[in-house]
Structures are given as structure tokens and as C-alpha cells.
Amino acid sequence: MSLREELCYKAHQMEVEEDFYSYEFSNDEDLPVYKDSEELFAALRQKEDEVLLAAQVGNALLMENRQLKEERDAHHDKYTQQLE
């Protein structure tokens, strides 16, 4: 393997390591214990609802951001024309 290939490989490996990491629970953390499958399914449904809500909030923020950028650009164009 050439030096160039080795450096590219190491750079790619570093990118992968930064993107993915393992998570280990410490013994100090209290993990929830579910008595039966119904409790577990209820908790999973709640988490799913929270994820969906977070996605909706994220989409709303993206749309608002896009709108604000368009307004900013319109104001910029307007004031640029006034200065000319």
C-alpha cells in the first residue's frame, strides 16, 4: 500500500470512527425495568411520539428558516436597489 493510499485509508477510518461510536452503560445508571411487554410497548410508543414531534418541530424550524432567508434576501435586494 502506497503512502497516499495509507493516508486516505487512515483519514476515512477517522471519519467513520467520528460518525459511529459505541455507547456503554455505566453501572451507576439506572436503566428502566419494565414489568411486562405492555409497559415496554407503551414506553416505545411514547418514545416514537416524541421522535415524531421532534421531527415536526425540526421541519417547522427549517421552513421558518427558509422563509426568513427569503425575506432577508428580498430586503437586501430592495435596499441595494435604493442605494444605487
C-alpha positions as protocol buffer text, in pm:
chain_id: "A"
residue {
  index: 1
  type: MET
  ca { x: 0 y: 0 z: 0 }
}
residue {
  index: 2
  type: SER
  ca { x: 142 y: 336 z: -101 }
}
residue {
  index: 3
  type: LEU
  ca { x: 174 y: 623 z: 142 }
}
residue {
  index: 4
  type: ARG
  ca { x: -109 y: 807 z: -34 }
}
residue {
  index: 5
  type: GLU
  ca { x: -341 y: 508 z: -8 }
}
residue {
  index: 6
  type: GLU
  ca { x: -247 y: 458 z: 355 }
}
residue {
  index: 7
  type: LEU
  ca { x: -319 y: 823 z: 440 }
}
residue {
  index: 8
  type: CYS
  ca { x: -653 y: 810 z: 256 }
}
residue {
  index: 9
  type: TYR
  ca { x: -742 y: 491 z: 440 }
}
residue {
  index: 10
  type: LYS
  ca { x: -650 y: 642 z: 777 }
}
residue {
  index: 11
  type: ALA
  ca { x: -848 y: 959 z: 701 }
}
residue {
  index: 12
  type: HIS
  ca { x: -1151 y: 754 z: 601 }
}
residue {
  index: 13
  type: GLN
  ca { x: -1114 y: 539 z: 912 }
}
residue {
  index: 14
  type: MET
  ca { x: -1104 y: 851 z: 1130 }
}
residue {
  index: 15
  type: GLU
  ca { x: -1422 y: 982 z: 965 }
}
residue {
  index: 16
  type: VAL
  ca { x: -1600 y: 655 z: 1033 }
}
residue {
  index: 17
  type: GLU
  ca { x: -1482 y: 649 z: 1393 }
}
residue {
  index: 18
  type: GLU
  ca { x: -1611 y: 1004 z: 1442 }
}
residue {
  index: 19
  type: ASP
  ca { x: -1951 y: 921 z: 1297 }
}
residue {
  index: 20
  type: PHE
  ca { x: -2009 y: 597 z: 1482 }
}
residue {
  index: 21
  type: TYR
  ca { x: -1928 y: 521 z: 1840 }
}
residue {
  index: 22
  type: SER
  ca { x: -2037 y: 260 z: 2081 }
}
residue {
  index: 23
  type: TYR
  ca { x: -2220 y: 350 z: 2396 }
}
residue {
  index: 24
  type: GLU
  ca { x: -2172 y: 156 z: 2711 }
}
residue {
  index: 25
  type: PHE
  ca { x: -2394 y: 198 z: 3014 }
}
residue {
  index: 26
  type: SER
  ca { x: -2212 y: 251 z: 3337 }
}
residue {
  index: 27
  type: ASN
  ca { x: -2313 y: 57 z: 3642 }
}
residue {
  index: 28
  type: ASP
  ca { x: -2424 y: 382 z: 3805 }
}
residue {
  index: 29
  type: GLU
  ca { x: -2701 y: 442 z: 3551 }
}
residue {
  index: 30
  type: ASP
  ca { x: -3046 y: 327 z: 3641 }
}
residue {
  index: 31
  type: LEU
  ca { x: -3197 y: 164 z: 3336 }
}
residue {
  index: 32
  type: PRO
  ca { x: -3573 y: 138 z: 3326 }
}
residue {
  index: 33
  type: VAL
  ca { x: -3707 y: -206 z: 3407 }
}
residue {
  index: 34
  type: TYR
  ca { x: -4041 y: -295 z: 3257 }
}
residue {
  index: 35
  type: LYS
  ca { x: -4265 y: -542 z: 3434 }
}
residue {
  index: 36
  type: ASP
  ca { x: -4434 y: -672 z: 3123 }
}
residue {
  index: 37
  type: SER
  ca { x: -4441 y: -629 z: 2749 }
}
residue {
  index: 38
  type: GLU
  ca { x: -4733 y: -384 z: 2765 }
}
residue {
  index: 39
  type: GLU
  ca { x: -4523 y: -140 z: 2968 }
}
residue {
  index: 40
  type: LEU
  ca { x: -4240 y: -177 z: 2721 }
}
residue {
  index: 41
  type: PHE
  ca { x: -4469 y: -120 z: 2421 }
}
residue {
  index: 42
  type: ALA
  ca { x: -4623 y: 184 z: 2591 }
}
residue {
  index: 43
  type: ALA
  ca { x: -4276 y: 329 z: 2653 }
}
residue {
  index: 44
  type: LEU
  ca { x: -4177 y: 260 z: 2292 }
}
residue {
  index: 45
  type: ARG
  ca { x: -4495 y: 427 z: 2163 }
}
residue {
  index: 46
  type: GLN
  ca { x: -4421 y: 730 z: 2380 }
}
residue {
  index: 47
  type: LYS
  ca { x: -4064 y: 749 z: 2250 }
}
residue {
  index: 48
  type: GLU
  ca { x: -4192 y: 716 z: 1893 }
}
residue {
  index: 49
  type: ASP
  ca { x: -4438 y: 1001 z: 1955 }
}
residue {
  index: 50
  type: GLU
  ca { x: -4154 y: 1212 z: 2095 }
}
residue {
  index: 51
  type: VAL
  ca { x: -3937 y: 1140 z: 1791 }
}
residue {
  index: 52
  type: LEU
  ca { x: -4222 y: 1230 z: 1555 }
}
residue {
  index: 53
  type: LEU
  ca { x: -4285 y: 1553 z: 1745 }
}
residue {
  index: 54
  type: ALA
  ca { x: -3915 y: 1639 z: 1731 }
}
residue {
  index: 55
  type: ALA
  ca { x: -3918 y: 1576 z: 1355 }
}
residue {
  index: 56
  type: GLN
  ca { x: -4221 y: 1802 z: 1312 }
}
residue {
  index: 57
  type: VAL
  ca { x: -4058 y: 2077 z: 1517 }
}
residue {
  index: 58
  type: GLY
  ca { x: -3740 y: 2039 z: 1314 }
}
residue {
  index: 59
  type: ASN
  ca { x: -3930 y: 2065 z: 986 }
}
residue {
  index: 60
  type: ALA
  ca { x: -4118 y: 2371 z: 1111 }
}
residue {
  index: 61
  type: LEU
  ca { x: -3788 y: 2535 z: 1207 }
}
residue {
  index: 62
  type: LEU
  ca { x: -3639 y: 2456 z: 867 }
}
residue {
  index: 63
  type: MET
  ca { x: -3939 y: 2607 z: 690 }
}
residue {
  index: 64
  type: GLU
  ca { x: -3926 y: 2918 z: 908 }
}
residue {
  index: 65
  type: ASN
  ca { x: -3553 y: 2949 z: 846 }
}
residue {
  index: 66
  type: ARG
  ca { x: -3608 y: 2922 z: 471 }
}
residue {
  index: 67
  type: GLN
  ca { x: -3879 y: 3190 z: 488 }
}
residue {
  index: 68
  type: LEU
  ca { x: -3657 y: 3422 z: 691 }
}
residue {
  index: 69
  type: LYS
  ca { x: -3373 y: 3379 z: 440 }
}
residue {
  index: 70
  type: GLU
  ca { x: -3608 y: 3465 z: 155 }
}
residue {
  index: 71
  type: GLU
  ca { x: -3727 y: 3776 z: 341 }
}
residue {
  index: 72
  type: ARG
  ca { x: -3368 y: 3875 z: 415 }
}
residue {
  index: 73
  type: ASP
  ca { x: -3274 y: 3835 z: 50 }
}
residue {
  index: 74
  type: ALA
  ca { x: -3577 y: 4042 z: -57 }
}
residue {
  index: 75
  type: HIS
  ca { x: -3483 y: 4320 z: 188 }
}
residue {
  index: 76
  type: HIS
  ca { x: -3123 y: 4304 z: 72 }
}
residue {
  index: 77
  type: ASP
  ca { x: -3226 y: 4340 z: -292 }
}
residue {
  index: 78
  type: LYS
  ca { x: -3465 y: 4624 z: -207 }
}
residue {
  index: 79
  type: TYR
  ca { x: -3206 y: 4824 z: -15 }
}
residue {
  index: 80
  type: THR
  ca { x: -2935 y: 4752 z: -270 }
}
residue {
  index: 81
  type: GLN
  ca { x: -3157 y: 4898 z: -542 }
}
residue {
  index: 82
  type: GLN
  ca { x: -3232 y: 5203 z: -326 }
}
residue {
  index: 83
  type: LEU
  ca { x: -2860 y: 5265 z: -274 }
}
residue {
  index: 84
  type: GLU
  ca { x: -2791 y: 5252 z: -647 }
}
